[in-house]
């Protein structure tokens, strides 16, 4: 028996580039950077413009952005008026790196300054990492299995992988997947800063010689994933397909990637195998590309190991984080969405800010200028890489519309 | 601490409940919490507010018996005596 195929029928994003997935791609391709004063804040996003008073005051910003991105995705999928499947057959598998950190900090301030009685009874539902999952389930009456995925900066991609598997084994007909993060807080800045991960110059320039750390962003991405035959039967517009998924773990260091790229390369190989593809089929790689010294070097090594030097040098590679900054647990979702939309527009989006090549990094990172994407075989194929603190490696093999 | 006159308590309770979601003009003495979509978490927040403002401590059991906005106002006024 062939395994069910999983297609994307709706996408939505909130990011430093504004509200909307098409807008994100358009601005990225135009060379615009959604980073202000060294952070990729979603400055255009005001929760009360999109949510009821009750929803807004009962959710942290990460869950608020997830709900707004989900409205866009559901509308595109044609789900807004009526769900196309039994609510019990629709799951929510949704990621965050940290959860409601801003709420944790606010409630801790109240506790310290005013005592236990001052802590809000809404504290736990505000900051629990599954808060966005609960909000999505309640907002759209989705009653299948629902749970949060946490694997730091790989979480958004893990969510898509887990959602794909849930559909493939028949646990769900459709899944609302993706990830959200809103940790532009004092504690997060200090914590990421102290470990040396944040860019002191506040510039995201992946693969550039001068790269000095990631720029923290915030945002949410939502993908509507459906079993392909059912999606076709209901007449859905299919944006793309999750062809393959794989995940490995470095077991090397708490935060640093394995510089050899071995286990990340394994994830690339396994994702291609899962998709029944080879490296020669890949038209584009959406890199994790954080703009840290370590990631961009080890990711380059991983691509070379998995593709071989010759094919690695042929495939165009770029980083969405050059325009959004690093949205942590949302990144994998936002980047998978951007990848599919770029493929469908037949564009290879650029790595912005890459002006001084690093002689140690010798692949084609598509500096600053987008290119036309020419699929090698019919429908375009791309990989989206995500790697997280803790040594989590995820690779998605994505197919765009033919 | 504010004096718990019936008028003052009513104004404060209505203001608090309206901040939780319902429109202020829906929040009448006769309105039920069910109609207003005010749940147990909201009532705990309401209890925090009246404790801060009037020194009235309301426990979970006190809140369970409340059905309408008027019930809550009357309880606070009575306890504050």
Contacts between the chains, C-beta under 8 A, distances in Angstrom:
chain1	res1	chain2	res2	distance
A	52	B	21	6.8
A	53	B	19	7.9
A	53	B	20	7.8
A	53	B	21	5.1
A	54	B	20	6.7
A	54	B	21	3.4
A	54	B	37	6.8
A	57	B	19	7.8
A	57	B	20	7.1
A	57	B	21	7.6
A	58	B	41	7.8
A	117	B	48	6.8
A	117	B	51	7.1
A	118	B	48	7.5
A	120	B	45	6.8
A	120	B	48	7.8
A	121	B	41	5.1
A	121	B	44	3.9
A	121	B	45	6.0
A	121	B	48	7.7
A	122	B	41	6.0
A	122	B	45	7.2
A	125	B	41	7.6
